[in-house]
Amino acid sequence: SPLASMPDTSPLPEELAEHHDLQECLQRAIEALPPKFRSVVLLRYAGQLSFSEIGQVLAMPEATAKTYFQRAKPLLRNALSPQLQGTLTC
């Protein structure tokens, strides 16, 4: 049947484990952020809010929310770079 000849595109167990490890590292990296950055990052990534909405929720100007997010990104990148390079698990 045509269905039997289609390649299996489901992730391998190793890929699922790596994804889970990366998620754990990301969660730890977010938890390690300063509280003002952490709130913005969580609302942006997990809540998928706009910077305007984040500003309203946290009672801060939209520009401040953007600034906190931009300052948090390199901190997250540095925390995750060993994991992304495959040299270290968190």
Secondary structure as the mmCIF struct_conf table of DSSP 4:
data_model
#
loop_
_struct_conf.conf_type_id
_struct_conf.id
_struct_conf.beg_label_comp_id
_struct_conf.beg_label_asym_id
_struct_conf.beg_label_seq_id
_struct_conf.end_label_comp_id
_struct_conf.end_label_asym_id
_struct_conf.end_label_seq_id
TURN_TY1_P TURN_TY1_P1 PRO A 2 SER A 5
BEND BEND1 MET A 6 MET A 6
HELX_LH_PP_P HELX_LH_PP_P1 PRO A 7 ASP A 8
BEND BEND2 SER A 10 SER A 10
HELX_LH_PP_P HELX_LH_PP_P2 PRO A 11 LEU A 12
HELX_RH_AL_P HELX_RH_AL_P1 PRO A 13 ALA A 32
BEND BEND3 LEU A 33 LEU A 33
HELX_RH_AL_P HELX_RH_AL_P2 PRO A 35 TYR A 45
TURN_TY1_P TURN_TY1_P2 ALA A 46 ALA A 46
BEND BEND4 GLY A 47 GLY A 47
HELX_RH_AL_P HELX_RH_AL_P3 PHE A 51 LEU A 58
TURN_TY1_P TURN_TY1_P3 ALA A 59 ALA A 59
BEND BEND5 MET A 60 MET A 60
HELX_RH_AL_P HELX_RH_AL_P4 GLU A 62 LEU A 84
TURN_TY1_P TURN_TY1_P4 GLN A 85 GLY A 86
BEND BEND6 THR A 87 THR A 87
#
